[in-house]
Amino acid sequence: VLNMIAGHCGFLLFVGGFTWNLYTSYVLFYVIGTFGAIQFPIVGNQPFDSMEQISGLIVFFIINCYALFIIFQRNFNYGKPVIYVLLSVCVAAVGCVVYAGLQQGTLLPVTARVRSLFVEHTKTGNPLVDSVAEHQSTSLDTYLTYFGSVIYVAGGGVVLSLFLLKWNQISTFFWLYFALSAYFSLKMVRLVLLFAPTVAVAGGMAVGWLVDLGVGMLVCKWAVKEKDGKKEKKWFFMRWKGTIHNLWADAHQSKIFLVLKYCIILMCFYLLFTQIALFYSHCETLAPHLSEPQIVLTGRSQTGEEVKVDDYREAYFWLRDHTPEDSRVLAWWDYGYQISGIANRTTIADGNTWNHEHIALLGRCLISPERRAHRIIRHLADYVLIWSSRWVGIYGDDLAKCPHMARIASSVFFDIDHTQFYMTSPNSASPALSQSLLYTLHGYGLNQQIAKPKFFEEAYTTRNKMVRIFKVKNVSIESKRYVEEHHAYPPALDPILAKSNSFQRDREELYLNL
């Protein structure tokens, strides 16, 4: 929101749309809004030292300089070229300050999430951000799924707005918002939500114009232009313009033409409102699928009956009902919020992507051989939860995510070679992955080639074998007590943590050098 408003104000300044109403509105918005935002500790000084929010401050500085130059122009009769030169100097000075701030580290660079909007989502340099499915680019099918035929109507509405709307602050905001939201929605699928308001406005504009045009043609009457007897020299096409108008007016007096006109217009209205009804039906059908819980899957049996697969809920309820309240569950970070929210148990990592090093340690636990993994896990967790849905034909389970786990772990622990962890086929793995704890717990009891784990005991497997829960043997009570009291890693993990490296610091240095 901040960058959109700042960008719109900066665009108006660039095209010469400065007004004192614009100046007053933006200055009040920025001063009051920023003052209120920095009162929250989580925001802190980000409006002043973060590249992601610095645009508001830059535009605030430039618009004040512009207003000051306007006052000087009135008092000293400066010409517009002088104003533009002074403004260019201010913009260049701002650019130099931003560059110097990035070089010295006083101005924080954009995060990997923002960089993913300008590069491929798998090449941000942050494997944790790259692993998030919602960061992938948007396909055309996604637009058709969420917007239906309105996405085509919206395109026509934007074209119409270029001819029908006057050039003012409102229209420029709409065009700028539509262009930016369209671009960002193409780069990241989760940003389609930001594109929806402009699609609705543009689609409504097109439909409204069609209705106005149709109603106007139904009620309007064409009059024949009378010649005033004056001879005036006109261009050839101008002389034909009046003749064509009169011929069109004469046709309107014909009963056959009137009948055809009314039939065509009414047919267009019928098609238009039919499409609206279809879109409404599409929304009514899509809404239940979007609102239903993601942990409960719905399908059809061979007889056509609706079948609900609730293995995930079943596993979380088992944790809630059959484990001590102080139990700690180690699972991949995607399921952290579900474990804490539904199972009401402590999770080693939730869905927060800020703690990169901690998630890398979790990835190291899962891709390490069983014995090495147990040396770490016994100090962190009481249970291990694994998604194993490929046994029912759903291949988006933990084995499919293992390459991401290895990449994230290797970004902090340099002794891990992430290229060695991959699936060679839907049911076979690379040598390194086949020796990992994840592969062992995933296939024990279901794949006869996998031996029984020595340091983990199977506690529960859901009805469709989509989730498996194992109890950790020989849990360190001393480490558990230390974590409860100090809220930090136990000293027993110091040798492992000594091998880790701060991903964020290294990445920021690399980014600044680039």
BARO-315719 format. One record per residue (C-alpha): chain; z, y, x. Coordinates in steps of 0.25 Angstrom, whole numbers, padded with zeros to 4 digits. Example, Ala and Ser with C-alpha at 12.3 -4.5 7.8 and 13.67 -1.06 7.14 Angstrom:
residues 2
chain, w, v, u
A, 0031, -0018, 0049
A, 0029, -0004, 0055
***
This chain:
residues 514
chain, w, v, u
A, 0000, 0000, 0000
A, 0004, 0010, 0011
A, -0009, 0007, 0019
A, -0018, 0008, 0006
A, -0012, 0022, 0002
A, -0013, 0027, 0017
A, -0027, 0022, 0018
A, -0031, 0028, 0005
A, -0025, 0042, 0010
A, -0032, 0040, 0023
A, -0045, 0037, 0017
A, -0044, 0050, 0008
A, -0041, 0058, 0020
A, -0053, 0052, 0028
A, -0063, 0055, 0017
A, -0057, 0069, 0014
A, -0049, 0066, 0002
A, -0037, 0074, 0006
A, -0029, 0081, -0005
A, -0015, 0086, -0006
A, -0012, 0076, -0017
A, -0016, 0065, -0007
A, -0007, 0071, 0004
A, 0005, 0073, -0005
A, 0004, 0059, -0011
A, 0002, 0051, 0002
A, 0013, 0059, 0009
A, 0023, 0057, -0002
A, 0019, 0042, -0002
A, 0020, 0040, 0012
A, 0033, 0048, 0015
A, 0041, 0042, 0003
A, 0035, 0028, 0004
A, 0038, 0027, 0019
A, 0052, 0032, 0018
A, 0055, 0022, 0007
A, 0049, 0011, 0015
A, 0056, 0013, 0028
A, 0069, 0012, 0021
A, 0067, -0003, 0020
A, 0071, -0010, 0034
A, 0059, -0020, 0032
A, 0049, -0008, 0033
A, 0056, 0000, 0044
A, 0047, 0008, 0052
A, 0034, 0000, 0049
A, 0028, 0012, 0042
A, 0028, 0019, 0055
A, 0026, 0008, 0066
A, 0018, -0002, 0059
A, 0002, -0002, 0059
A, 0003, -0009, 0045
A, 0009, 0004, 0039
A, 0006, 0015, 0049
A, -0006, 0019, 0040
A, 0003, 0027, 0031
A, 0009, 0035, 0042
A, -0005, 0038, 0048
A, -0011, 0043, 0035
A, 0002, 0051, 0033
A, 0000, 0058, 0046
A, -0015, 0060, 0044
A, -0013, 0066, 0030
A, -0003, 0076, 0034
A, -0011, 0080, 0046
A, -0023, 0082, 0036
A, -0015, 0090, 0027
A, -0010, 0099, 0038
A, -0024, 0101, 0043
A, -0028, 0105, 0029
A, -0017, 0116, 0029
A, -0022, 0121, 0042
A, -0036, 0121, 0037
A, -0032, 0130, 0025
A, -0024, 0140, 0034
A, -0033, 0140, 0046
A, -0047, 0137, 0040
A, -0050, 0125, 0048
A, -0062, 0118, 0045
A, -0063, 0103, 0040
A, -0069, 0099, 0054
A, -0056, 0104, 0060
A, -0047, 0096, 0050
A, -0055, 0083, 0053
A, -0054, 0085, 0068
A, -0039, 0087, 0067
A, -0038, 0075, 0057
A, -0046, 0066, 0067
A, -0036, 0070, 0078
A, -0024, 0066, 0070
A, -0031, 0052, 0066
A, -0034, 0050, 0081
A, -0020, 0053, 0085
A, -0014, 0043, 0075
A, -0024, 0033, 0080
A, -0018, 0035, 0094
A, -0004, 0034, 0090
A, -0006, 0021, 0082
A, -0013, 0015, 0094
A, -0002, 0020, 0104
A, 0008, 0014, 0094
A, 0001, 0001, 0094
A, 0000, 0000, 0109
A, 0015, 0004, 0111
A, 0020, -0005, 0101
A, 0027, 0006, 0092
A, 0017, 0003, 0081
A, 0017, -0011, 0076
A, 0003, -0018, 0075
A, -0002, -0024, 0062
A, 0003, -0038, 0059
A, -0005, -0051, 0058
A, -0005, -0050, 0043
A, -0012, -0037, 0043
A, -0021, -0041, 0055
A, -0026, -0053, 0046
A, -0032, -0043, 0037
A, -0042, -0038, 0047
A, -0045, -0051, 0055
A, -0046, -0066, 0050
A, -0033, -0071, 0045
A, -0032, -0082, 0055
A, -0034, -0073, 0067
A, -0022, -0063, 0066
A, -0016, -0068, 0078
A, -0003, -0073, 0070
A, -0004, -0088, 0066
A, 0007, -0086, 0056
A, -0001, -0075, 0048
A, -0014, -0083, 0050
A, -0007, -0096, 0044
A, -0005, -0088, 0030
A, -0015, -0093, 0020
A, -0014, -0080, 0012
A, -0020, -0072, 0025
A, -0034, -0079, 0024
A, -0046, -0071, 0019
A, -0050, -0071, 0004
A, -0061, -0079, -0001
A, -0070, -0075, -0013
A, -0064, -0086, -0021
A, -0051, -0079, -0020
A, -0056, -0066, -0026
A, -0063, -0074, -0037
A, -0050, -0082, -0040
A, -0041, -0070, -0041
A, -0051, -0059, -0047
A, -0062, -0068, -0054
A, -0074, -0060, -0058
A, -0066, -0047, -0057
A, -0069, -0047, -0042
A, -0084, -0045, -0045
A, -0081, -0034, -0055
A, -0072, -0027, -0046
A, -0083, -0025, -0036
A, -0092, -0018, -0046
A, -0080, -0009, -0050
A, -0079, -0005, -0035
A, -0094, -0001, -0035
A, -0092, 0006, -0048
A, -0080, 0014, -0043
A, -0089, 0019, -0032
A, -0098, 0026, -0042
A, -0089, 0029, -0053
A, -0076, 0034, -0046
A, -0074, 0047, -0040
A, -0070, 0049, -0026
A, -0056, 0052, -0026
A, -0042, 0046, -0022
A, -0042, 0036, -0033
A, -0055, 0030, -0031
A, -0054, 0030, -0015
A, -0041, 0022, -0017
A, -0047, 0012, -0025
A, -0059, 0010, -0016
A, -0050, 0009, -0004
A, -0040, 0000, -0010
A, -0052, -0009, -0015
A, -0058, -0010, -0001
A, -0046, -0012, 0006
A, -0040, -0023, -0003
A, -0053, -0030, -0004
A, -0054, -0031, 0011
A, -0039, -0035, 0013
A, -0041, -0046, 0002
A, -0053, -0052, 0009
A, -0044, -0053, 0022
A, -0032, -0059, 0015
A, -0031, -0067, 0003
A, -0017, -0062, -0001
A, -0022, -0048, -0002
A, -0031, -0051, -0013
A, -0020, -0046, -0022
A, -0022, -0032, -0016
A, -0036, -0033, -0020
A, -0033, -0036, -0035
A, -0030, -0022, -0039
A, -0043, -0016, -0034
A, -0051, -0027, -0040
A, -0044, -0025, -0054
A, -0047, -0010, -0053
A, -0062, -0012, -0049
A, -0064, -0022, -0059
A, -0058, -0014, -0070
A, -0067, -0002, -0066
A, -0079, -0011, -0067
A, -0076, -0016, -0080
A, -0072, -0003, -0086
A, -0085, 0003, -0081
A, -0093, -0008, -0088
A, -0085, -0006, -0101
A, -0087, 0009, -0101
A, -0102, 0007, -0098
A, -0104, -0003, -0109
A, -0096, 0005, -0120
A, -0103, 0017, -0115
A, -0117, 0011, -0118
A, -0112, 0006, -0131
A, -0108, 0019, -0137
A, -0117, 0029, -0129
A, -0130, 0035, -0135
A, -0142, 0039, -0127
A, -0148, 0052, -0131
A, -0163, 0056, -0128
A, -0164, 0068, -0119
A, -0172, 0079, -0125
A, -0181, 0087, -0117
A, -0178, 0102, -0116
A, -0192, 0106, -0113
A, -0189, 0112, -0100
A, -0198, 0107, -0089
A, -0190, 0104, -0076
A, -0195, 0098, -0063
A, -0188, 0085, -0061
A, -0190, 0073, -0052
A, -0198, 0061, -0057
A, -0186, 0052, -0059
A, -0178, 0063, -0066
A, -0189, 0065, -0076
A, -0189, 0050, -0079
A, -0174, 0050, -0080
A, -0174, 0057, -0093
A, -0186, 0048, -0098
A, -0178, 0035, -0095
A, -0165, 0041, -0102
A, -0174, 0044, -0115
A, -0180, 0030, -0115
A, -0166, 0024, -0113
A, -0161, 0033, -0125
A, -0172, 0029, -0134
A, -0169, 0014, -0131
A, -0155, 0016, -0135
A, -0160, 0020, -0149
A, -0167, 0007, -0151
A, -0158, -0003, -0159
A, -0163, -0015, -0151
A, -0158, -0008, -0138
A, -0145, -0005, -0144
A, -0143, -0019, -0149
A, -0146, -0024, -0135
A, -0137, -0014, -0128
A, -0125, -0018, -0137
A, -0127, -0033, -0135
A, -0128, -0031, -0120
A, -0116, -0022, -0119
A, -0108, -0031, -0128
A, -0112, -0043, -0120
A, -0108, -0036, -0107
A, -0094, -0033, -0113
A, -0093, -0048, -0118
A, -0096, -0053, -0103
A, -0086, -0042, -0098
A, -0075, -0046, -0107
A, -0078, -0061, -0105
A, -0076, -0059, -0090
A, -0063, -0051, -0092
A, -0058, -0063, -0101
A, -0062, -0073, -0090
A, -0055, -0065, -0079
A, -0042, -0064, -0088
A, -0043, -0079, -0090
A, -0045, -0081, -0075
A, -0032, -0073, -0073
A, -0024, -0081, -0083
A, -0029, -0094, -0076
A, -0026, -0089, -0062
A, -0012, -0083, -0064
A, -0005, -0096, -0067
A, -0010, -0102, -0054
A, -0006, -0090, -0046
A, 0008, -0089, -0052
A, 0011, -0104, -0051
A, 0020, -0108, -0039
A, 0013, -0112, -0027
A, 0022, -0124, -0024
A, 0018, -0131, -0037
A, 0003, -0135, -0037
A, -0005, -0138, -0049
A, -0016, -0148, -0050
A, -0023, -0158, -0059
A, -0022, -0173, -0059
A, -0033, -0183, -0060
A, -0031, -0183, -0075
A, -0032, -0168, -0076
A, -0017, -0166, -0078
A, -0010, -0154, -0072
A, -0001, -0159, -0060
A, 0009, -0150, -0053
A, 0012, -0153, -0038
A, 0026, -0147, -0035
A, 0029, -0154, -0022
A, 0033, -0141, -0015
A, 0043, -0137, -0026
A, 0048, -0151, -0026
A, 0051, -0151, -0011
A, 0058, -0137, -0012
A, 0066, -0142, -0024
A, 0070, -0154, -0016
A, 0075, -0145, -0004
A, 0083, -0137, -0014
A, 0090, -0149, -0021
A, 0091, -0159, -0009
A, 0095, -0151, 0003
A, 0107, -0143, 0007
A, 0107, -0128, 0004
A, 0107, -0124, 0019
A, 0095, -0133, 0022
A, 0084, -0127, 0031
A, 0070, -0131, 0028
A, 0059, -0130, 0039
A, 0045, -0129, 0033
A, 0033, -0121, 0036
A, 0035, -0106, 0033
A, 0025, -0106, 0021
A, 0036, -0113, 0013
A, 0048, -0105, 0017
A, 0049, -0097, 0005
A, 0047, -0109, -0004
A, 0058, -0117, 0003
A, 0068, -0105, 0002
A, 0064, -0101, -0012
A, 0063, -0114, -0019
A, 0071, -0124, -0011
A, 0081, -0113, -0008
A, 0082, -0118, 0007
A, 0082, -0111, 0020
A, 0068, -0112, 0026
A, 0065, -0110, 0041
A, 0053, -0101, 0039
A, 0049, -0094, 0026
A, 0036, -0087, 0022
A, 0039, -0075, 0031
A, 0029, -0074, 0042
A, 0036, -0063, 0051
A, 0044, -0073, 0059
A, 0033, -0079, 0066
A, 0041, -0086, 0077
A, 0050, -0093, 0067
A, 0038, -0099, 0060
A, 0032, -0103, 0073
A, 0045, -0111, 0076
A, 0044, -0117, 0063
A, 0029, -0121, 0066
A, 0034, -0127, 0080
A, 0044, -0136, 0072
A, 0033, -0141, 0063
A, 0022, -0144, 0074
A, 0031, -0150, 0084
A, 0034, -0165, 0086
A, 0045, -0170, 0078
A, 0055, -0171, 0089
A, 0053, -0157, 0094
A, 0052, -0151, 0080
A, 0066, -0157, 0077
A, 0072, -0151, 0089
A, 0069, -0137, 0082
A, 0070, -0140, 0067
A, 0084, -0147, 0068
A, 0089, -0133, 0072
A, 0082, -0126, 0060
A, 0080, -0134, 0048
A, 0086, -0146, 0040
A, 0073, -0150, 0033
A, 0058, -0149, 0035
A, 0048, -0147, 0024
A, 0033, -0151, 0026
A, 0021, -0148, 0016
A, 0013, -0161, 0016
A, 0004, -0159, 0005
A, -0009, -0165, 0011
A, -0004, -0178, 0007
A, -0008, -0174, -0007
A, -0021, -0167, -0003
A, -0016, -0153, -0001
A, -0018, -0150, 0014
A, -0011, -0136, 0015
A, 0001, -0143, 0020
A, 0009, -0141, 0033
A, -0001, -0149, 0041
A, -0012, -0140, 0037
A, -0003, -0128, 0042
A, 0001, -0135, 0055
A, -0010, -0127, 0063
A, -0004, -0114, 0058
A, 0010, -0119, 0062
A, 0005, -0122, 0076
A, -0001, -0109, 0078
A, 0011, -0101, 0073
A, 0020, -0110, 0082
A, 0011, -0108, 0094
A, 0011, -0093, 0092
A, 0026, -0093, 0096
A, 0027, -0106, 0104
A, 0017, -0106, 0114
A, 0019, -0120, 0118
A, 0012, -0125, 0105
A, -0003, -0127, 0105
A, -0007, -0124, 0090
A, -0021, -0130, 0092
A, -0015, -0144, 0093
A, -0010, -0144, 0078
A, -0020, -0147, 0068
A, -0025, -0157, 0058
A, -0037, -0166, 0062
A, -0039, -0170, 0048
A, -0032, -0169, 0034
A, -0022, -0181, 0038
A, -0022, -0181, 0053
A, -0017, -0171, 0064
A, -0019, -0167, 0078
A, -0010, -0174, 0088
A, -0001, -0162, 0090
A, 0001, -0161, 0075
A, 0003, -0176, 0072
A, 0015, -0175, 0081
A, 0021, -0163, 0074
A, 0033, -0163, 0065
A, 0025, -0158, 0054
A, 0015, -0169, 0054
A, 0026, -0179, 0055
A, 0034, -0174, 0043
A, 0021, -0172, 0035
A, 0016, -0186, 0036
A, 0028, -0195, 0038
A, 0028, -0206, 0028
A, 0014, -0202, 0023
A, 0007, -0204, 0036
A, 0010, -0218, 0042
A, 0006, -0213, 0056
A, 0018, -0203, 0056
A, 0031, -0209, 0060
A, 0044, -0206, 0054
A, 0051, -0193, 0059
A, 0063, -0195, 0067
A, 0070, -0181, 0066
A, 0066, -0178, 0051
A, 0069, -0186, 0039
A, 0061, -0186, 0026
A, 0069, -0179, 0015
A, 0059, -0177, 0004
A, 0044, -0178, 0001
A, 0038, -0172, -0012
A, 0031, -0181, -0022
A, 0017, -0178, -0018
A, 0021, -0177, -0003
A, 0018, -0163, -0002
A, 0031, -0158, 0004
A, 0040, -0166, 0014
A, 0054, -0163, 0018
A, 0061, -0169, 0030
A, 0076, -0167, 0034
A, 0078, -0163, 0048
A, 0087, -0173, 0056
A, 0098, -0169, 0065
A, 0099, -0154, 0061
A, 0107, -0146, 0070
A, 0119, -0141, 0062
A, 0123, -0132, 0074
A, 0109, -0124, 0073
A, 0110, -0124, 0058
A, 0123, -0117, 0059
A, 0119, -0107, 0070
A, 0107, -0103, 0061
A, 0116, -0101, 0049
A, 0125, -0092, 0057
A, 0116, -0084, 0066
A, 0102, -0084, 0058
A, 0095, -0087, 0071
A, 0089, -0099, 0078
A, 0099, -0109, 0084
A, 0101, -0109, 0099
A, 0095, -0123, 0099
A, 0081, -0118, 0097
A, 0082, -0108, 0109
A, 0073, -0117, 0117
A, 0062, -0118, 0107
A, 0063, -0103, 0104
A, 0062, -0100, 0118
A, 0047, -0105, 0118
A, 0044, -0095, 0107
A, 0037, -0082, 0108
A, 0037, -0070, 0099
A, 0024, -0070, 0092
A, 0024, -0056, 0086
A, 0027, -0049, 0099
A, 0016, -0057, 0106
A, 0006, -0054, 0095
A, 0009, -0040, 0094
A, 0006, -0038, 0109
A, -0007, -0045, 0108
A, -0011, -0037, 0096
A, -0008, -0024, 0103
A, -0016, -0028, 0115
A, -0028, -0031, 0106
***
